[in-house]
Amino acid sequence: ALPQDWPDGEVSGLRARGGLTVSIAWKNRQIIRATLTNQANAPCSFYLRKLLNNEVKQITLNPNETYAED
């Protein structure tokens, strides 16, 4: 959920629980790029849900590994 005043933009370096670093870019209020990097010293698993088709997939990242979604 983004404010109406932010139709386009990006944010990087957000820290999420479990040692993930998150970066997101959006245009016309739609995500166009997302990357998640595991900064922890152990594997990290999370679920990713795509809003358009409601697809859910589990992703596991090893330490210092990055997942990117365009």
All heavy atoms as TSV, in Angstrom:
chain	resi	resn	atom	element	x	y	z
A	1	ALA	N	N	0.842	-1.171	0.000
A	1	ALA	CA	C	0.000	0.000	0.000
A	1	ALA	C	C	0.890	1.237	0.000
A	1	ALA	O	O	1.701	1.413	0.888
A	1	ALA	CB	C	-0.904	-0.003	1.208
A	2	LEU	N	N	0.719	2.051	-1.013
A	2	LEU	CA	C	1.518	3.262	-1.142
A	2	LEU	C	C	0.616	4.484	-1.144
A	2	LEU	O	O	-0.510	4.425	-1.620
A	2	LEU	CB	C	2.302	3.238	-2.453
A	2	LEU	CG	C	3.357	2.143	-2.582
A	2	LEU	CD1	C	3.847	2.060	-4.014
A	2	LEU	CD2	C	4.499	2.405	-1.634
A	3	PRO	N	N	1.118	5.615	-0.624
A	3	PRO	CA	C	0.330	6.847	-0.679
A	3	PRO	C	C	0.050	7.255	-2.129
A	3	PRO	O	O	0.839	6.974	-3.027
A	3	PRO	CB	C	1.234	7.872	0.002
A	3	PRO	CG	C	2.209	7.080	0.801
A	3	PRO	CD	C	2.386	5.790	0.068
A	4	GLN	N	N	-1.047	7.935	-2.359
A	4	GLN	CA	C	-1.417	8.411	-3.693
A	4	GLN	C	C	-0.332	9.297	-4.308
A	4	GLN	O	O	-0.179	9.340	-5.507
A	4	GLN	CB	C	-2.741	9.180	-3.628
A	4	GLN	CG	C	-3.933	8.321	-3.298
A	4	GLN	CD	C	-4.263	7.353	-4.425
A	4	GLN	OE1	O	-4.058	7.645	-5.589
A	4	GLN	NE2	N	-4.776	6.188	-4.066
A	5	ASP	N	N	0.426	9.988	-3.465
A	5	ASP	CA	C	1.467	10.897	-3.946
A	5	ASP	C	C	2.723	10.172	-4.434
A	5	ASP	O	O	3.659	10.818	-4.889
A	5	ASP	CB	C	1.869	11.873	-2.840
A	5	ASP	CG	C	0.754	12.842	-2.500
A	5	ASP	OD1	O	-0.170	13.008	-3.326
A	5	ASP	OD2	O	0.802	13.433	-1.410
A	6	TRP	N	N	2.770	8.843	-4.319
A	6	TRP	CA	C	3.949	8.082	-4.718
A	6	TRP	C	C	3.604	7.089	-5.828
A	6	TRP	O	O	3.729	5.881	-5.653
A	6	TRP	CB	C	4.507	7.307	-3.550
A	6	TRP	CG	C	5.064	8.130	-2.427
A	6	TRP	CD1	C	5.134	9.477	-2.343
A	6	TRP	CD2	C	5.621	7.605	-1.226
A	6	TRP	NE1	N	5.699	9.840	-1.166
A	6	TRP	CE2	C	6.000	8.714	-0.446
A	6	TRP	CE3	C	5.817	6.337	-0.731
A	6	TRP	CZ2	C	6.588	8.567	0.797
A	6	TRP	CZ3	C	6.402	6.187	0.511
A	6	TRP	CH2	C	6.785	7.299	1.255
A	7	PRO	N	N	3.183	7.515	-7.007
A	7	PRO	CA	C	2.831	6.560	-8.060
A	7	PRO	C	C	4.045	5.812	-8.603
A	7	PRO	O	O	3.939	4.671	-9.050
A	7	PRO	CB	C	2.192	7.419	-9.143
A	7	PRO	CG	C	2.778	8.777	-8.932
A	7	PRO	CD	C	2.998	8.892	-7.443
A	8	ASP	N	N	5.226	6.441	-8.559
A	8	ASP	CA	C	6.466	5.830	-9.024
A	8	ASP	C	C	7.525	6.024	-7.950
A	8	ASP	O	O	7.516	7.027	-7.237
A	8	ASP	CB	C	6.978	6.491	-10.306
A	8	ASP	CG	C	5.952	6.499	-11.430
A	8	ASP	OD1	O	5.174	5.531	-11.522
A	8	ASP	OD2	O	5.931	7.477	-12.192
A	9	GLY	N	N	8.450	5.075	-7.861
A	9	GLY	CA	C	9.541	5.253	-6.911
A	9	GLY	C	C	10.284	3.966	-6.645
A	9	GLY	O	O	10.055	2.937	-7.282
A	10	GLU	N	N	11.191	4.053	-5.703
A	10	GLU	CA	C	11.931	2.874	-5.288
A	10	GLU	C	C	12.476	3.085	-3.893
A	10	GLU	O	O	12.623	4.215	-3.432
A	10	GLU	CB	C	13.058	2.540	-6.254
A	10	GLU	CG	C	14.145	3.574	-6.362
A	10	GLU	CD	C	15.182	3.153	-7.379
A	10	GLU	OE1	O	16.099	2.394	-7.009
A	10	GLU	OE2	O	15.067	3.575	-8.530
A	11	VAL	N	N	12.757	1.977	-3.239
A	11	VAL	CA	C	13.335	1.991	-1.906
A	11	VAL	C	C	14.325	0.839	-1.858
A	11	VAL	O	O	14.121	-0.200	-2.485
A	11	VAL	CB	C	12.240	1.887	-0.819
A	11	VAL	CG1	C	11.507	0.562	-0.902
A	11	VAL	CG2	C	12.813	2.109	0.559
A	12	SER	N	N	15.415	1.047	-1.150
A	12	SER	CA	C	16.401	-0.027	-1.043
A	12	SER	C	C	16.976	-0.053	0.363
A	12	SER	O	O	16.940	0.948	1.083
A	12	SER	CB	C	17.517	0.149	-2.069
A	12	SER	OG	O	18.213	1.350	-1.830
A	13	GLY	N	N	17.487	-1.217	0.726
A	13	GLY	CA	C	18.132	-1.361	2.023
A	13	GLY	C	C	17.191	-1.573	3.192
A	13	GLY	O	O	17.629	-1.494	4.334
A	14	LEU	N	N	15.921	-1.871	2.925
A	14	LEU	CA	C	15.009	-2.161	4.025
A	14	LEU	C	C	15.406	-3.476	4.682
A	14	LEU	O	O	15.750	-4.437	4.004
A	14	LEU	CB	C	13.567	-2.273	3.526
A	14	LEU	CG	C	12.958	-1.024	2.916
A	14	LEU	CD1	C	11.561	-1.331	2.393
A	14	LEU	CD2	C	12.912	0.095	3.930
A	15	ARG	N	N	15.348	-3.534	5.999
A	15	ARG	CA	C	15.696	-4.752	6.710
A	15	ARG	C	C	14.421	-5.459	7.158
A	15	ARG	O	O	13.539	-4.847	7.734
A	15	ARG	CB	C	16.548	-4.421	7.933
A	15	ARG	CG	C	17.887	-3.798	7.596
A	15	ARG	CD	C	18.756	-4.727	6.763
A	15	ARG	NE	N	18.969	-5.967	7.450
A	15	ARG	CZ	C	20.136	-6.488	7.740
A	15	ARG	NH1	N	21.227	-5.868	7.353
A	15	ARG	NH2	N	20.236	-7.618	8.380
A	16	ALA	N	N	14.353	-6.754	6.862
A	16	ALA	CA	C	13.204	-7.576	7.249
A	16	ALA	C	C	13.655	-8.616	8.258
A	16	ALA	O	O	14.843	-8.946	8.350
A	16	ALA	CB	C	12.603	-8.250	6.011
A	17	ARG	N	N	12.700	-9.132	8.979
A	17	ARG	CA	C	12.973	-10.158	9.974
A	17	ARG	C	C	13.702	-11.338	9.343
A	17	ARG	O	O	13.445	-11.692	8.200
A	17	ARG	CB	C	11.642	-10.632	10.559
A	17	ARG	CG	C	11.761	-11.246	11.889
A	17	ARG	CD	C	10.436	-11.631	12.462
A	17	ARG	NE	N	9.325	-10.844	11.943
A	17	ARG	CZ	C	8.144	-10.794	12.507
A	17	ARG	NH1	N	7.896	-11.462	13.589
A	17	ARG	NH2	N	7.188	-10.078	11.981
A	18	GLY	N	N	14.617	-11.941	10.066
A	18	GLY	CA	C	15.336	-13.104	9.582
A	18	GLY	C	C	16.598	-12.764	8.820
A	18	GLY	O	O	17.243	-13.634	8.247
A	19	GLY	N	N	16.981	-11.485	8.765
A	19	GLY	CA	C	18.223	-11.099	8.114
A	19	GLY	C	C	18.100	-10.774	6.647
A	19	GLY	O	O	19.105	-10.749	5.932
A	20	LEU	N	N	16.890	-10.527	6.155
A	20	LEU	CA	C	16.705	-10.180	4.748
A	20	LEU	C	C	16.859	-8.679	4.530
A	20	LEU	O	O	16.391	-7.875	5.343
A	20	LEU	CB	C	15.316	-10.586	4.260
A	20	LEU	CG	C	15.056	-12.068	4.059
A	20	LEU	CD1	C	13.589	-12.295	3.719
A	20	LEU	CD2	C	15.938	-12.632	2.982
A	21	THR	N	N	17.498	-8.310	3.423
A	21	THR	CA	C	17.529	-6.929	2.963
A	21	THR	C	C	16.662	-6.852	1.714
A	21	THR	O	O	16.794	-7.682	0.813
A	21	THR	CB	C	18.965	-6.485	2.637
A	21	THR	OG1	O	19.755	-6.608	3.821
A	21	THR	CG2	C	19.008	-5.050	2.163
A	22	VAL	N	N	15.750	-5.875	1.669
A	22	VAL	CA	C	14.746	-5.786	0.612
A	22	VAL	C	C	14.894	-4.478	-0.155
A	22	VAL	O	O	15.061	-3.417	0.443
A	22	VAL	CB	C	13.319	-5.864	1.220
A	22	VAL	CG1	C	12.260	-5.754	0.150
A	22	VAL	CG2	C	13.153	-7.133	2.050
A	23	SER	N	N	14.803	-4.583	-1.489
A	23	SER	CA	C	14.758	-3.408	-2.357
A	23	SER	C	C	13.576	-3.585	-3.316
A	23	SER	O	O	13.372	-4.682	-3.838
A	23	SER	CB	C	16.046	-3.263	-3.156
A	23	SER	OG	O	17.136	-3.086	-2.287
A	24	ILE	N	N	12.814	-2.510	-3.538
A	24	ILE	CA	C	11.615	-2.578	-4.378
A	24	ILE	C	C	11.550	-1.322	-5.245
A	24	ILE	O	O	11.816	-0.224	-4.771
A	24	ILE	CB	C	10.337	-2.654	-3.519
A	24	ILE	CG1	C	10.372	-3.847	-2.581
A	24	ILE	CG2	C	9.087	-2.726	-4.398
A	24	ILE	CD1	C	9.289	-3.825	-1.517
A	25	ALA	N	N	11.157	-1.501	-6.506
A	25	ALA	CA	C	10.884	-0.367	-7.402
A	25	ALA	C	C	9.479	-0.542	-7.949
A	25	ALA	O	O	9.048	-1.668	-8.219
A	25	ALA	CB	C	11.894	-0.327	-8.540
A	26	TRP	N	N	8.740	0.571	-8.110
A	26	TRP	CA	C	7.378	0.498	-8.618
A	26	TRP	C	C	7.117	1.630	-9.597
A	26	TRP	O	O	7.769	2.663	-9.567
A	26	TRP	CB	C	6.363	0.512	-7.477
A	26	TRP	CG	C	6.377	1.761	-6.658
A	26	TRP	CD1	C	5.598	2.867	-6.838
A	26	TRP	CD2	C	7.193	2.039	-5.521
A	26	TRP	NE1	N	5.885	3.821	-5.887
A	26	TRP	CE2	C	6.862	3.335	-5.061
A	26	TRP	CE3	C	8.181	1.346	-4.842
A	26	TRP	CZ2	C	7.482	3.920	-3.966
A	26	TRP	CZ3	C	8.803	1.936	-3.753
A	26	TRP	CH2	C	8.448	3.212	-3.331
A	27	LYS	N	N	6.183	1.380	-10.512
A	27	LYS	CA	C	5.756	2.376	-11.502
A	27	LYS	C	C	4.251	2.252	-11.639
A	27	LYS	O	O	3.723	1.150	-11.730
A	27	LYS	CB	C	6.444	2.113	-12.841
A	27	LYS	CG	C	6.180	3.186	-13.858
A	27	LYS	CD	C	7.070	3.025	-15.059
A	27	LYS	CE	C	6.804	4.198	-15.972
A	27	LYS	NZ	N	7.983	4.625	-16.669
A	28	ASN	N	N	3.564	3.379	-11.658
A	28	ASN	CA	C	2.092	3.391	-11.718
A	28	ASN	C	C	1.489	2.502	-10.634
A	28	ASN	O	O	0.553	1.748	-10.867
A	28	ASN	CB	C	1.594	2.956	-13.098
A	28	ASN	CG	C	2.009	3.916	-14.171
A	28	ASN	OD1	O	2.014	5.127	-13.958
A	28	ASN	ND2	N	2.380	3.391	-15.319
A	29	ARG	N	N	2.108	2.539	-9.444
A	29	ARG	CA	C	1.658	1.789	-8.270
A	29	ARG	C	C	1.749	0.263	-8.432
A	29	ARG	O	O	1.111	-0.483	-7.720
A	29	ARG	CB	C	0.258	2.207	-7.857
A	29	ARG	CG	C	0.189	3.630	-7.382
A	29	ARG	CD	C	-1.192	4.027	-6.908
A	29	ARG	NE	N	-1.191	5.417	-6.568
A	29	ARG	CZ	C	-1.321	6.403	-7.451
A	29	ARG	NH1	N	-1.477	6.135	-8.718
A	29	ARG	NH2	N	-1.297	7.654	-7.054
A	30	GLN	N	N	2.557	-0.206	-9.394
A	30	GLN	CA	C	2.773	-1.643	-9.613
A	30	GLN	C	C	4.260	-1.947	-9.417
A	30	GLN	O	O	5.112	-1.221	-9.953
A	30	GLN	CB	C	2.358	-2.060	-11.029
A	30	GLN	CG	C	0.898	-1.820	-11.344
A	30	GLN	CD	C	-0.007	-2.717	-10.522
A	30	GLN	OE1	O	0.251	-3.889	-10.344
A	30	GLN	NE2	N	-1.084	-2.135	-10.009
A	31	ILE	N	N	4.573	-3.008	-8.692
A	31	ILE	CA	C	5.971	-3.389	-8.485
A	31	ILE	C	C	6.565	-3.849	-9.810
A	31	ILE	O	O	5.990	-4.696	-10.491
A	31	ILE	CB	C	6.093	-4.484	-7.416
A	31	ILE	CG1	C	5.688	-3.918	-6.056
A	31	ILE	CG2	C	7.519	-5.043	-7.371
A	31	ILE	CD1	C	5.681	-4.930	-4.947
A	32	ILE	N	N	7.701	-3.275	-10.162
A	32	ILE	CA	C	8.381	-3.669	-11.401
A	32	ILE	C	C	9.678	-4.421	-11.117
A	32	ILE	O	O	10.197	-5.110	-11.985
A	32	ILE	CB	C	8.663	-2.450	-12.312
A	32	ILE	CG1	C	9.492	-1.404	-11.584
A	32	ILE	CG2	C	7.368	-1.861	-12.834
A	32	ILE	CD1	C	9.992	-0.277	-12.466
A	33	ARG	N	N	10.197	-4.308	-9.889
A	33	ARG	CA	C	11.415	-5.027	-9.530
A	33	ARG	C	C	11.474	-5.189	-8.017
A	33	ARG	O	O	11.173	-4.254	-7.285
A	33	ARG	CB	C	12.645	-4.261	-10.027
A	33	ARG	CG	C	13.962	-4.956	-9.778
A	33	ARG	CD	C	15.153	-4.160	-10.306
A	33	ARG	NE	N	15.303	-2.867	-9.626
A	33	ARG	CZ	C	15.017	-1.691	-10.158
A	33	ARG	NH1	N	14.545	-1.604	-11.372
A	33	ARG	NH2	N	15.175	-0.575	-9.473
A	34	ALA	N	N	11.879	-6.370	-7.582
A	34	ALA	CA	C	12.079	-6.616	-6.160
A	34	ALA	C	C	13.278	-7.531	-5.992
A	34	ALA	O	O	13.444	-8.489	-6.746
A	34	ALA	CB	C	10.839	-7.256	-5.548
A	35	THR	N	N	14.137	-7.217	-5.034
A	35	THR	CA	C	15.257	-8.090	-4.709
A	35	THR	C	C	15.306	-8.294	-3.205
A	35	THR	O	O	15.025	-7.371	-2.435
A	35	THR	CB	C	16.611	-7.525	-5.196
A	35	THR	OG1	O	16.831	-6.264	-4.575
A	35	THR	CG2	C	16.656	-7.365	-6.692
A	36	LEU	N	N	15.622	-9.523	-2.821
A	36	LEU	CA	C	15.774	-9.872	-1.415
A	36	LEU	C	C	17.114	-10.557	-1.260
A	36	LEU	O	O	17.435	-11.478	-2.014
A	36	LEU	CB	C	14.659	-10.809	-0.963
A	36	LEU	CG	C	13.270	-10.189	-1.018
A	36	LEU	CD1	C	12.579	-10.597	-2.290
A	36	LEU	CD2	C	12.474	-10.605	0.183
A	37	THR	N	N	17.923	-10.107	-0.296
A	37	THR	CA	C	19.245	-10.670	-0.056
A	37	THR	C	C	19.315	-11.178	1.375
A	37	THR	O	O	18.951	-10.462	2.309
A	37	THR	CB	C	20.343	-9.616	-0.289
A	37	THR	OG1	O	20.221	-9.121	-1.623
A	37	THR	CG2	C	21.725	-10.204	-0.096
A	38	ASN	N	N	19.796	-12.401	1.543
A	38	ASN	CA	C	19.948	-12.987	2.865
A	38	ASN	C	C	21.268	-12.516	3.467
A	38	ASN	O	O	22.335	-12.893	3.006
A	38	ASN	CB	C	19.922	-14.521	2.768
A	38	ASN	CG	C	20.039	-15.184	4.122
A	38	ASN	OD1	O	20.073	-14.519	5.152
A	38	ASN	ND2	N	20.110	-16.494	4.129
A	39	GLN	N	N	21.188	-11.688	4.492
A	39	GLN	CA	C	22.373	-11.183	5.186
A	39	GLN	C	C	22.696	-11.995	6.428
A	39	GLN	O	O	23.656	-11.702	7.130
A	39	GLN	CB	C	22.155	-9.715	5.579
A	39	GLN	CG	C	21.901	-8.790	4.413
A	39	GLN	CD	C	23.118	-8.609	3.541
A	39	GLN	OE1	O	24.253	-8.581	4.009
A	39	GLN	NE2	N	22.902	-8.488	2.238
A	40	ALA	N	N	21.897	-13.015	6.722
A	40	ALA	CA	C	22.102	-13.840	7.919
A	40	ALA	C	C	23.195	-14.874	7.659
A	40	ALA	O	O	23.609	-15.100	6.519
A	40	ALA	CB	C	20.800	-14.537	8.304
A	41	ASN	N	N	23.646	-15.522	8.713
A	41	ASN	CA	C	24.679	-16.551	8.607
A	41	ASN	C	C	24.097	-17.940	8.420
A	41	ASN	O	O	24.809	-18.927	8.557
A	41	ASN	CB	C	25.564	-16.533	9.855
A	41	ASN	CG	C	26.402	-15.269	9.936
A	41	ASN	OD1	O	26.828	-14.750	8.918
A	41	ASN	ND2	N	26.608	-14.771	11.132
A	42	ALA	N	N	22.815	-18.025	8.135
A	42	ALA	CA	C	22.138	-19.310	7.959
A	42	ALA	C	C	21.127	-19.172	6.828
A	42	ALA	O	O	20.726	-18.062	6.480
A	42	ALA	CB	C	21.426	-19.700	9.256
A	43	PRO	N	N	20.692	-20.298	6.251
A	43	PRO	CA	C	19.659	-20.226	5.214
A	43	PRO	C	C	18.389	-19.559	5.748
A	43	PRO	O	O	18.083	-19.647	6.940
A	43	PRO	CB	C	19.400	-21.687	4.855
A	43	PRO	CG	C	20.651	-22.387	5.233
A	43	PRO	CD	C	21.156	-21.669	6.456
A	44	CYS	N	N	17.671	-18.891	4.866
A	44	CYS	CA	C	16.442	-18.193	5.220
A	44	CYS	C	C	15.365	-18.568	4.202
A	44	CYS	O	O	15.610	-18.506	3.002
A	44	CYS	CB	C	16.689	-16.696	5.206
A	44	CYS	SG	S	15.237	-15.708	5.550
A	45	SER	N	N	14.194	-18.970	4.684
A	45	SER	CA	C	13.085	-19.320	3.799
A	45	SER	C	C	11.938	-18.339	3.988
A	45	SER	O	O	11.691	-17.857	5.090
A	45	SER	CB	C	12.579	-20.729	4.097
A	45	SER	OG	O	13.566	-21.675	3.770
A	46	PHE	N	N	11.227	-18.046	2.888
A	46	PHE	CA	C	10.054	-17.181	2.955
A	46	PHE	C	C	9.122	-17.554	1.821
A	46	PHE	O	O	9.484	-18.278	0.897
A	46	PHE	CB	C	10.443	-15.696	2.883
A	46	PHE	CG	C	11.218	-15.315	1.658
A	46	PHE	CD1	C	10.568	-14.844	0.527
A	46	PHE	CD2	C	12.594	-15.434	1.627
A	46	PHE	CE1	C	11.280	-14.497	-0.603
A	46	PHE	CE2	C	13.324	-15.076	0.497
A	46	PHE	CZ	C	12.658	-14.618	-0.617
A	47	TYR	N	N	7.888	-17.079	1.912
A	47	TYR	CA	C	6.890	-17.310	0.873
A	47	TYR	C	C	6.675	-16.022	0.099
A	47	TYR	O	O	6.601	-14.946	0.683
A	47	TYR	CB	C	5.557	-17.767	1.473
A	47	TYR	CG	C	5.637	-19.143	2.060
A	47	TYR	CD1	C	5.886	-19.333	3.404
A	47	TYR	CD2	C	5.472	-20.264	1.254
A	47	TYR	CE1	C	5.973	-20.601	3.943
A	47	TYR	CE2	C	5.559	-21.534	1.781
A	47	TYR	CZ	C	5.811	-21.699	3.128
A	47	TYR	OH	O	5.899	-22.962	3.647
A	48	LEU	N	N	6.587	-16.142	-1.216
A	48	LEU	CA	C	6.336	-15.005	-2.087
A	48	LEU	C	C	4.991	-15.214	-2.763
A	48	LEU	O	O	4.762	-16.240	-3.387
A	48	LEU	CB	C	7.444	-14.895	-3.139
A	48	LEU	CG	C	7.313	-13.781	-4.155
A	48	LEU	CD1	C	7.465	-12.426	-3.463
A	48	LEU	CD2	C	8.359	-13.929	-5.233
A	49	ARG	N	N	4.090	-14.239	-2.615
A	49	ARG	CA	C	2.767	-14.319	-3.233
A	49	ARG	C	C	2.664	-13.252	-4.307
A	49	ARG	O	O	2.860	-12.071	-4.040
A	49	ARG	CB	C	1.663	-14.115	-2.219
A	49	ARG	CG	C	0.264	-14.155	-2.838
A	49	ARG	CD	C	-0.830	-13.845	-1.833
A	49	ARG	NE	N	-0.782	-14.728	-0.708
A	49	ARG	CZ	C	-1.486	-15.863	-0.614
A	49	ARG	NH1	N	-2.262	-16.231	-1.587
A	49	ARG	NH2	N	-1.380	-16.609	0.464
A	50	LYS	N	N	2.369	-13.668	-5.531
A	50	LYS	CA	C	2.151	-12.731	-6.621
A	50	LYS	C	C	0.688	-12.317	-6.617
A	50	LYS	O	O	-0.198	-13.162	-6.616
A	50	LYS	CB	C	2.522	-13.365	-7.957
A	50	LYS	CG	C	3.997	-13.637	-8.072
A	50	LYS	CD	C	4.353	-14.089	-9.453
A	50	LYS	CE	C	5.832	-14.296	-9.573
A	50	LYS	NZ	N	6.222	-14.636	-10.937
A	51	LEU	N	N	0.453	-11.028	-6.610
A	51	LEU	CA	C	-0.910	-10.516	-6.496
A	51	LEU	C	C	-1.733	-10.727	-7.761
A	51	LEU	O	O	-2.938	-10.915	-7.685
A	51	LEU	CB	C	-0.886	-9.036	-6.131
A	51	LEU	CG	C	-0.262	-8.725	-4.772
A	51	LEU	CD1	C	-0.237	-7.221	-4.553
A	51	LEU	CD2	C	-1.016	-9.415	-3.664
A	52	LEU	N	N	-1.097	-10.691	-8.921
A	52	LEU	CA	C	-1.866	-10.788	-10.161
A	52	LEU	C	C	-2.518	-12.154	-10.346
A	52	LEU	O	O	-3.670	-12.259	-10.734
A	52	LEU	CB	C	-0.989	-10.461	-11.366
A	52	LEU	CG	C	-0.498	-9.019	-11.432
A	52	LEU	CD1	C	0.410	-8.818	-12.639
A	52	LEU	CD2	C	-1.668	-8.052	-11.498
A	53	ASN	N	N	-1.770	-13.218	-10.076
A	53	ASN	CA	C	-2.344	-14.554	-10.271
A	53	ASN	C	C	-2.456	-15.344	-8.975
A	53	ASN	O	O	-2.781	-16.522	-8.998
A	53	ASN	CB	C	-1.528	-15.337	-11.311
A	53	ASN	CG	C	-0.096	-15.548	-10.885
A	53	ASN	OD1	O	0.280	-15.259	-9.756
A	53	ASN	ND2	N	0.713	-16.041	-11.789
A	54	ASN	N	N	-2.157	-14.709	-7.849
A	54	ASN	CA	C	-2.268	-15.312	-6.527
A	54	ASN	C	C	-1.355	-16.522	-6.363
A	54	ASN	O	O	-1.571	-17.364	-5.508
A	54	ASN	CB	C	-3.725	-15.679	-6.209
A	54	ASN	CG	C	-4.005	-15.540	-4.733
A	54	ASN	OD1	O	-3.335	-14.802	-4.023
A	54	ASN	ND2	N	-4.998	-16.256	-4.257
A	55	GLU	N	N	-0.328	-16.637	-7.193
A	55	GLU	CA	C	0.647	-17.718	-7.101
A	55	GLU	C	C	1.486	-17.548	-5.830
A	55	GLU	O	O	1.883	-16.448	-5.487
A	55	GLU	CB	C	1.554	-17.688	-8.329
A	55	GLU	CG	C	2.709	-18.659	-8.280
A	55	GLU	CD	C	3.698	-18.430	-9.413
A	55	GLU	OE1	O	3.416	-17.635	-10.312
A	55	GLU	OE2	O	4.749	-19.049	-9.360
A	56	VAL	N	N	1.747	-18.649	-5.136
A	56	VAL	CA	C	2.583	-18.630	-3.944
A	56	VAL	C	C	3.729	-19.608	-4.148
A	56	VAL	O	O	3.513	-20.741	-4.568
A	56	VAL	CB	C	1.782	-19.028	-2.686
A	56	VAL	CG1	C	2.688	-19.066	-1.464
A	56	VAL	CG2	C	0.626	-18.082	-2.457
A	57	LYS	N	N	4.955	-19.142	-3.867
A	57	LYS	CA	C	6.074	-20.068	-3.942
A	57	LYS	C	C	6.989	-19.839	-2.748
A	57	LYS	O	O	7.119	-18.726	-2.244
A	57	LYS	CB	C	6.835	-19.939	-5.248
A	57	LYS	CG	C	7.411	-18.601	-5.570
A	57	LYS	CD	C	8.093	-18.650	-6.944
A	57	LYS	CE	C	8.443	-17.280	-7.438
A	57	LYS	NZ	N	9.099	-17.300	-8.736
A	58	GLN	N	N	7.596	-20.943	-2.293
A	58	GLN	CA	C	8.535	-20.865	-1.192
A	58	GLN	C	C	9.936	-20.691	-1.765
A	58	GLN	O	O	10.316	-21.365	-2.729
A	58	GLN	CB	C	8.499	-22.114	-0.325
A	58	GLN	CG	C	9.432	-22.021	0.856
A	58	GLN	CD	C	9.359	-23.224	1.767
A	58	GLN	OE1	O	8.717	-24.215	1.456
A	58	GLN	NE2	N	10.017	-23.139	2.897
A	59	ILE	N	N	10.701	-19.789	-1.167
A	59	ILE	CA	C	12.050	-19.498	-1.619
A	59	ILE	C	C	12.993	-19.650	-0.432
A	59	ILE	O	O	12.693	-19.171	0.667
A	59	ILE	CB	C	12.138	-18.075	-2.198
A	59	ILE	CG1	C	11.208	-17.968	-3.409
A	59	ILE	CG2	C	13.565	-17.708	-2.563
A	59	ILE	CD1	C	10.943	-16.591	-3.868
A	60	THR	N	N	14.104	-20.319	-0.646
A	60	THR	CA	C	15.133	-20.448	0.374
A	60	THR	C	C	16.420	-19.838	-0.172
A	60	THR	O	O	16.856	-20.178	-1.270
A	60	THR	CB	C	15.368	-21.919	0.747
A	60	THR	OG1	O	14.154	-22.467	1.257
A	60	THR	CG2	C	16.459	-22.056	1.803
A	61	LEU	N	N	16.986	-18.924	0.598
A	61	LEU	CA	C	18.234	-18.277	0.218
A	61	LEU	C	C	19.336	-18.690	1.187
A	61	LEU	O	O	19.152	-18.647	2.407
A	61	LEU	CB	C	18.099	-16.756	0.266
A	61	LEU	CG	C	17.122	-16.109	-0.706
A	61	LEU	CD1	C	17.058	-14.606	-0.449
A	61	LEU	CD2	C	17.535	-16.380	-2.131
A	62	ASN	N	N	20.476	-19.059	0.661
A	62	ASN	CA	C	21.646	-19.322	1.477
A	62	ASN	C	C	22.269	-17.983	1.878
A	62	ASN	O	O	21.933	-16.943	1.297
A	62	ASN	CB	C	22.653	-20.172	0.704
A	62	ASN	CG	C	22.130	-21.563	0.498
A	62	ASN	OD1	O	21.601	-22.200	1.405
A	62	ASN	ND2	N	22.241	-22.065	-0.727
A	63	PRO	N	N	23.183	-17.954	2.847
A	63	PRO	CA	C	23.813	-16.701	3.241
A	63	PRO	C	C	24.401	-15.960	2.031
A	63	PRO	O	O	25.024	-16.562	1.153
A	63	PRO	CB	C	24.905	-17.143	4.215
A	63	PRO	CG	C	24.352	-18.397	4.816
A	63	PRO	CD	C	23.640	-19.073	3.669
A	64	ASN	N	N	24.164	-14.662	1.978
A	64	ASN	CA	C	24.644	-13.759	0.922
A	64	ASN	C	C	24.059	-14.042	-0.459
A	64	ASN	O	O	24.522	-13.482	-1.442
A	64	ASN	CB	C	26.181	-13.746	0.873
A	64	ASN	CG	C	26.773	-13.246	2.153
A	64	ASN	OD1	O	26.354	-12.224	2.687
A	64	ASN	ND2	N	27.719	-13.985	2.687
A	65	GLU	N	N	23.053	-14.870	-0.548
A	65	GLU	CA	C	22.397	-15.139	-1.818
A	65	GLU	C	C	21.268	-14.128	-2.022
A	65	GLU	O	O	20.622	-13.701	-1.078
A	65	GLU	CB	C	21.848	-16.560	-1.822
A	65	GLU	CG	C	21.336	-17.029	-3.149
A	65	GLU	CD	C	20.939	-18.500	-3.132
A	65	GLU	OE1	O	20.709	-19.071	-2.059
A	65	GLU	OE2	O	20.855	-19.060	-4.232
A	66	THR	N	N	21.017	-13.762	-3.301
A	66	THR	CA	C	19.981	-12.774	-3.641
A	66	THR	C	C	18.951	-13.401	-4.552
A	66	THR	O	O	19.284	-14.156	-5.460
A	66	THR	CB	C	20.608	-11.559	-4.341
A	66	THR	OG1	O	21.507	-10.905	-3.429
A	66	THR	CG2	C	19.556	-10.558	-4.790
A	67	TYR	N	N	17.680	-13.058	-4.301
A	67	TYR	CA	C	16.566	-13.444	-5.177
A	67	TYR	C	C	16.065	-12.167	-5.833
A	67	TYR	O	O	15.836	-11.155	-5.157
A	67	TYR	CB	C	15.448	-14.101	-4.369
A	67	TYR	CG	C	14.224	-14.373	-5.192
A	67	TYR	CD1	C	14.139	-15.515	-5.980
A	67	TYR	CD2	C	13.168	-13.469	-5.224
A	67	TYR	CE1	C	13.035	-15.751	-6.759
A	67	TYR	CE2	C	12.052	-13.707	-5.991
A	67	TYR	CZ	C	11.993	-14.856	-6.759
A	67	TYR	OH	O	10.887	-15.074	-7.538
A	68	ALA	N	N	15.891	-12.187	-7.149
A	68	ALA	CA	C	15.391	-11.020	-7.864
A	68	ALA	C	C	14.142	-11.417	-8.654
A	68	ALA	O	O	14.089	-12.496	-9.236
A	68	ALA	CB	C	16.443	-10.478	-8.818
A	69	GLU	N	N	13.160	-10.535	-8.663
A	69	GLU	CA	C	11.898	-10.754	-9.388
A	69	GLU	C	C	11.647	-9.503	-10.214
A	69	GLU	O	O	11.549	-8.401	-9.686
A	69	GLU	CB	C	10.768	-10.981	-8.390
A	69	GLU	CG	C	9.437	-11.240	-9.006
A	69	GLU	CD	C	9.256	-12.684	-9.467
A	69	GLU	OE1	O	9.895	-13.582	-8.929
A	69	GLU	OE2	O	8.440	-12.882	-10.383
A	70	ASP	N	N	11.560	-9.667	-11.536
A	70	ASP	CA	C	11.227	-8.542	-12.433
A	70	ASP	C	C	9.840	-8.712	-12.981
A	70	ASP	O	O	9.339	-9.780	-13.109
A	70	ASP	CB	C	12.215	-8.468	-13.597
A	70	ASP	CG	C	13.594	-8.032	-13.134
A	70	ASP	OD1	O	13.679	-7.190	-12.235
A	70	ASP	OD2	O	14.578	-8.545	-13.687
